[in-house]
Amino acid sequence: MPGSITTSSMSRQRSSGYGDAPVAAWLHAWRDRLRGQGARANARLGYLRPPFGEGRRVLWLRAGGTRASVRLGVELLAAIRERRLDLRIALTFEEDYADLLEERVRGLQKIGLGYGPADTPRAARRAVGRLGPFALVLVDTPPDGHVLREAAALGSHLVAFNTPPTPVPVEAAYPVDEAQARAWHHQGVADYVAPAADPLSLFAEAAADTTLRSLVAGERDLQLWWWHGPSRSLPALLSAWRSHPLAADGVLCASLTDPEPAPIAARLGHDLAVSTWRREALAAGTVLLVDDARWLAAAVSASTAGHLEDTGRDAFWQALAGGSALSVDPRVAQRYPSVAGIAPERSGVGEVLALWQQLREAPLEARRIGDACRRRFWQERRRVGQVRDEFLQRVFDW
């Protein structure tokens, strides 16, 4: 898809206000042009072109601006491509993540990737008129009324995948969790509501990896502990850890929901970040900041126990997949009720360290909690597979 739909320019600008109103969309497009992002500016105003290739029908996957949304969008594109070779498939988004897109779509034919339109009346009318989609799938993105109404007027199949209830009735909804499923049932705007399932569970590393433990411990018997939460909680965590008995023969791995490299480096002092660690054995009491997402799964799997003070969906499923004893902050338990009765709820650093001390002395209990978390993870994965197959069959039947 030439013009606005391209992978040549990669942007990391946040998409706040991407399609709020006509004036906002125009201002953002003007700023795009000043930055040399003409493709994004054109797309924002609806100047899209359908993918090249044979086939008169276009399926449009409309993702948003988050990594989760774009990742799910490109995975759905690849899965649909395997089932329907006759379609041209367009994937649009508000943020461009080259690391997610380029390798996954390499070799695929009759597809187009690029920025999408703002949800204004004129941009929506222009984009739908140019793409002429026989089907529109919203992917993990806020429901946009103008684009949906234009597609509905065209007679397109409308589907919402991991998206809140829409202002326009849709053929099917695939909710990400029970709260979203209840909202769809309450609103009554979907002919079919699938069982709730979170596709991000598919992207968690399921194989336990204890390499980190052997690297950190060397020839000694060290315990690893893992904590995940906001950077504002890091000073209290470090202070409590350094004076706690667990530090005498343990290493704390800390990962953050909101990395701020400069301030965090200052707080760490003599401790280390995994991005600069030379893979040498660490002294007992060391704090290892997991500032590289590629090491997150290893940190979870190698730990005796871990705690989620706050988390996104990707880290949540990775925590359950790791198989270590997991505890959660009450706010996390409220956000992810699927861990109710599985992961103990603890609030504050003191309660978390006290639980870790108990689990260290009760390894069978730690294993029981870890096994229960892992079973919940595999339950979600199986459900996602069933929902995905049902969705692909729906696309095949169109």
N, C-alpha and C positions, 0 to 999 in steps of 0.2 A: 504494500500500500504506500504509494509515494506521497510526497507532500507532508501532511501532518502526521501520517502514521509511519513512523520510522524508528529505528533503534540507533540512529547515528548520534543523537545528542542526549547525554545522560544528565538528568537534573537531580539535585538533592534538596531543592527548595521544598519546604513544607507546603501542602496544598490547602491551607486554611483559606476559606473564602473562594475556593476554586470555582464554585458555581452558585454563589449565594443570590446574586441579583444581576440584571443586565449591566448596570453601571460598574459593579465590582468585577464582573467578567471582562468587560472592556478594559478596565484599568489594569487588571492582571495581564491581559493580552498585550497591552502597550508596554508594560514592564518586561514581559518576555522578549519582545522585539528589541528593547534597549540592551538586554543581556545577550542578544544574538540567538535567541531561541525562537526563531520564526515558526518552526514546525509546531511547537507547543501553542503559540499564539493562534495559528490557523485552526488547530484542533479545538482549542477552547471556544472558538466562535462557530464551530460546526463544520468547518471545511475538511471533511474526511473523504477518502476514496476507498472503495471496496478493495479487497485483496485481489491480486492478479491470479489468473488461472481459469481453467474451465469450470463450468457449473454455474447455473443461474442463481442458486440460492446461497444466501449469506447468513451465517449464524454469528451473532454479536455477543461476545462476553464483555460485560462492562464492569471492570474492577475499579477500586478507589485509589487511595493514596498511601495505604499502609503496606509494609512488606508482606504481612499475612494475606492481604487481599490480592496482591499481585502474584504471590506464590501460588495461591489457590487457583487464580485465574489461569496461569500458564499450565498448571497440572491438569485442569479440566480441558484446556485446549488440546493438550497432547493425548489425553484419554479419548476425547471425541474424535480426534483425527484417526485413531486406530479403528474406531467403529464406523465412521462415516467418511469414506474417501471422496464422496461426491460433493461435499460441501466446501465452500470457502469460509474460513473462520477468521473473524476479526477480534482481537483482544485490545481493548483500550484501558487506560489507567490515568491517574492523576500524578503519579510519581513513577520515574523510570529506574528500575533496579537491574542494571546490566548483569550482575552476578547471578540473579535469579532467572533471567530470561534467555540469555544468549546460548548457553550450553543446552538448555532444555529444548529449544526449538530448532537446534541445528539439524538440517536435513529434512525438515518438515515442509511439505509443499502446500500451496494455496492457502497461506495464512498471512495475516497482517498484524503488526504490533505497533502501538503508538499511543500518544495522548488522546484522551477523549474530550467530548464537548462539555462546556458548562451547562448546567440545567436551567437555562433561560429559554423562554418561548422560541425566540428566533434561532438560537444555536441548536436547540433540540429538533426543530422542524427541518433545519438545514442538514443536520447529521443523519437523521432518519431518512430523509429524502435521498441523500447521497448513497447511504449504505443499502437502503431497501431491505432490511433484515426480515427473513421469514420467521426468525426466532431471536428473542433478546433475553439474555440471562444476566441478572444483576449478581455480582459476586462480592460478598462481604463488604458492602458499601451502603451508605445511607440511601434510602429509597428516594429517587428523584422523580417527581411527578410529571414534569413536562416531557422528558424523554419517554417515559412509560405511556403517557397519553398519546403521543405521536405514533409510537409503535403499535399501540392498541388500535388506533384508527386505521393503521395499515393492515390490520389483521394478523399481526405477528403472534407467535406463541410467546407467552410471558412467563418467566420462571424467576424466582428469587432464591439464591443460594447463600445461606448464612447471612441473611439480610433481614432487618426489622420489617414489620408489616408495611405494605405499600399503600399509597393513596388510590391506586388503581387495582382492580381485581386481577389476580394472576392464576395461571393454570395449576401451578404447584409451588410449594414453599419447602425449603430444606433448612430447618432451623439448626443453629449451632449448639444450643443448649436448651434445657427445659424451660427457662424463663422466656426465651424467644419463641418456643413452641406454644407456650400458654398465650402469649400475646397474639400469635397468628390465629389460634382457635377463638380467642375472645373477639378479635376484629372481624373474623369471618370473611376475609377477602381472598382466600385461596381455596380453589376447588379440592386440593389435596394438600395435607400437611404431613410430611415424612417424619419418622422418629428423629429426635434430636441426636446429632452426632457432630463431633468436632474434627474436621479433617487435619488440623494441626497435629493431632496425635500420630498421624502417618509419618510426620517428618522427624519425630524424636528417634534417637538412636536406641534401638531395643537391646542390642547385645551389651552385656555387662563388660566393662573395661577397667581392670585394676592396675593398668600400667602406671598411672599417676602415683598410686600408693608405693609401688616398688621404687620408682624414681625418687620420690620424696624421702622414703625411709632408708634407702640403701640397705645396709646390713642390720639395721635396728628394727625394733618392734614399735613403730609409731602408729597412733590412731589418727585418722583424718576425719574432720568434721566440716560440714558445708552449711553456709548461710547465704540466703538470697534476699535482697531487699533494697530500699532506697539509700542513696549516699548520705542523706541527713542522719541516718541511724548508725553510720560507720564509726564515729568517734566513741559513742557509748559502747558499741560492740568491742572495739579494740581495747578500751580501758578495762572492761569487765573480763575479757579473755586473758589479758596479760597477767591478771592477778588471780586467775582461777586455777584450781588443781589440774584441770584437764590439759593446761598448757605445758605441764611438766613432761608429758610424753605424747603430745599431740601437735598437729598442725591444722590451722584453721584456713579453709578455702572460702573466700568471700566473693560473690558475684553480685552485680548491681543492676537495678532496673533502669537507672538513669546515670550512665557513666559521665563523670566530669574529670578527665585525665589530670589536669594541673592541680586542682585542690586535693584530689585523692592521693596523688603522689606525695604531697606535703604531709598528709595525715599518716601515711604508711611508715614514714621514718625509715628504720633499718629493715623493714620487711620488703617483700618482693611482689612484683606483678608477673604473671605467667608469660606475658609478651616479652619480657627481658630476662627471664629466668634461664640459666644455662644448663638446666636439666641435671643439676647436682643435688646431692642429698641435702636436706634442710635441717636446721637445728630445731629441736623441740621448742614449741611456743611461737614459731614463725607464723605470720599471716601471709597467705598467698592469694593475691588479688587475681581473680579469674577475669581478666579484661579482654580475653580473646574467646569468642563464642565457640570456637572449635574445641575448646577444652572443657566446656560446660558438662557434657555428658560424662567425660572421664572423672571430673570432680564429684559428680553425683554418685557414680558407680563405686568409686574408691572410698567413699565416706562411710563411716559407721552409722552416722545419723545426719540428717539435714533439717533445715527449717526454712520455711517460706514466710517472710514477713510481708512481702508484697511480690506480685508476679504477674507477668503476662501469660497468655495461653501457651506459648511455645515452651517457656521455662517450666510451666506447670506440668505439662505432659512429660517433659524430660525428667522432672523430679520423680514422677510416679514410675517412669520406665526404668530408672536407675536401680531400683530394688533395695535401696538403703532405707532405714527407718526414718520416716518423714513426719514432722510436725508442722502445723500451720498457725498463722495468726488468725484470730476470730474473724477478721475482715476478709481474709482469703477464704475461710470456710464458708462465709456467707456468699461470696462471689462464686465459689465452686462447690456447691452442695454435694457433688458426687463423692467428696472425701469424708462426708459425715460418717462417723462411726469407724473410720479407717485410720486417719491421721489424727493424733492428739492435738488439741488446740492449746497453744501457749501464747501469752502476751508479754512482751518485754524480754530483754536480754537475760535477766536473772532467771526467769522461769525456763527459758530455753536451755541455758547452761545446766540448770538443775536436772532437767529431763535427760540431757545428754549424759550426765553423771550416772543417773539411774540406769539408762540403757547400757552404758559401759559395763555396769555390774550385773546386768541381766541380758546377756547376748541372745537368749532364746526369745525374749520379748521383742528385742530389736529385730530379729529375723522375722517374727510373726508380723510385725507392722510393715516391714519392707515387702514381704511376700503379698500381703493384702493390697498394698499400693500397686504393686506390679500386676496383680490380677485385675485391678480396676482399669489399669492402662490397656491391657489386652482386651478387656471387654469393650472398651471404647473403640479400639482398632477394628474389632470384628464388626461392630455396628456401623462404623464408617464405611467399611467394605460393602456391606449390604446396601446402605443408602446410595453409595456411589454407583453400584451396579444397577439399582433401580432407576437412577437418574439417566445413566447411559442407555438403558433400555428405552426410556421415554424418548430420548433424542433419536435413537434408532427407529422408533415407530413413527416419528413425524414424517 
